[in-house]
Amino acid sequence: MAQSGMVVCPQPEAAETGIEILKAGGNAVDAAIACAMAQTVVDPLMCGIAGFGSMAIYIPERGVHEYIDFHAPAPLAASPEMWAHLIRGETRDGFGFILEGRVNELGYQSICVPAALRAFERAHRTYGRLPWSAILEGAIRWAEEGFFVRPAMYTFFLEDGKMGRAATAERLTYTAAGRTLYCAPDGSPKRIGETIRNPDYAQTLRKISEEGAEAFYTGEIADRMISDIQAHGGLLSRQDLERYQPRYVKPLVGTYRGRRITTNRPPGGGVMLLEMLNILENFDLASLGHNSPEYIRVVTEAMKRATIDKDRYVGDPDFFDVPLDRLTSKAYAATLADEIRRGEKARVPRLQGPDPAPQNTTHISVVDSERNCVAMTHSLGMPSGVITDGLGFFYNGCMGVFDPRPGRAGSIAPGKSRFSAMCPTIVFEDDHPSLVLGAPGGTQIVMGVLQTILNVIDFGMSIQEAVAAPRFSSTGNPIDVSNRIPRYVTRALEADGYEVIRNPYGYTIGWVHAIKIHPARLEGGADPGRDGVAYGI
């Protein structure tokens, strides 16, 4: 509990950094950016300055309620047909395509335009209070002095490749810099409790602290990045860096049981969240019983229908006409709810059914003493494995989720951003923010956020109960369940004709981090599936 401010995120080190900024007089934007920069140090496979994301900003005193969207566009050298001949399949959960040689997800060709750093600086310049150098102090300190491998980080280090995807160890060891930073002399990942120091990244961050983001996009750092990437056959160019700008957009707004739900626009996942909430508003979910077989059936059928619509209709709106009015329509949702009520099972088209892809993302929720709010999800997609010698950071691997088949919502195009399920969200009651939340977790992000909102509104859970409750998902045709959902529940679903896939982890399917705003206090919830914390002042 707290009164004057709160930071919730999956990394204690980063949350410490954000709280220190609030104590120093910074606002929610200052704290969120400082926290994000620290995350790029202490969770280097989940996010980075060469990554992408979406940031909700609510500053009531200034009348500000908007998103800074910084989705990483494909390089100008990309083309719709470039990989059509390499297709081997699609992940079961829809998070990317598997190509021969894995060129779209590992190595230099997998890198899209780095977007995160310019967005961080722009948000700070527009809304921050403290000097830019103060925002970067914590990240520089963690890089210089070091941090240790946390349990959730080590678990991810050991994650195997699935159906042709690169294992995490391959990403860690793709370059000599990665092997030196994150591996033991025998090439195995560093273990829990071992210290990681990154002096090269500290030097990079010092330059950015002194010269701003232009050092990265047009200066010496840019020269070093492009020289390395193009020498190894990558697509990214100096022009891609110089022309990139994040976008300021208004929230996508919906309602659920009298609350106003504000979330991000395409190519973010907010449209899926609103579509599912609109469908589920037609059901008395509380009467079904939390995580009962019928509850899981109803919610997963809503998930599948939103996934089908996402695959067909949701992409970068600059390149594809997204029918937002239809997808967020209460009337359209009612027709889908009728199908579910009649017992109709939706089928999600997939090329084939490999295991879900890795989930490489992180999130921050921040509220300050003035009730300014920031919810930001940022990511490397699936990290490319590439670290330019001497710079200390991974590049994104965002080309991996583009559809290599031309003519589709998610197809490759120069300058186009791919769909991302990230959906940092703020829920309002009586025109006051009541819930600030988001999650890492690949395609499962929006499913974790959805269930947390349902847990709070329909089942009256506290925020920690809501983010910790067992989750399930269906972003393909099977139902994925966490191992804390009893088998007597899943047997009933199987008897109804559903394929159920049990995840060995008890806490999985998105990792939600949220803040519940009460009139006189703040209540934080950190997902137990990561190493996260809720720190308050």
Buried (B, 14 or more C-beta within 10 A) or exposed (E): EBEBBBBBBBBBBBBBBBBBBBEBEBBBBBBBBBBBBBBBBBBBBBBBBBBBBBBBBBBBEEEBBBBBBBBBBBBBBBBBEBBBEBBBBBBBBBBBBBBEEBBBBBBBBBBBBBBBBBBBBBBBEBBBEBEBEBBBBBBBBBBBEBBBBBEBBBBBBEBEBBBBBBBBBBBBBBBEBBBBBBBEEEEEBBEEEEEBBBEBBBBBBBBBBEBBBBBBBEBEBBEBBBEBBBEBEBBBBBEBBEEBEBBBBEBBBBBBEEBBBBBBBBBBBBBBBBBBBBBBBBBEBEEBEBBBBBBBBBBBBBBBBBBBBBBBBBBBBEBBEBBBEEBBBBEBBEEBBEBBEEEEBBEBEBBEBBBBBBBBBBBBBBBBBEBBBBBBBBBBBBBBBBBBEEBBBBBBBBBBBBBBBEEBBBBBBBBBBBBBBBBBBBBBEEEEBBBBBBBBBBBBBBBBBBBBBBBBBBBEBEBBBBBBBBBBBBBBBBBBBBBBBEEEBBEBBEEEEBEBBEBEEEBBBBBBBBBBBEEEEBBBBBBBBBBBBBBBB
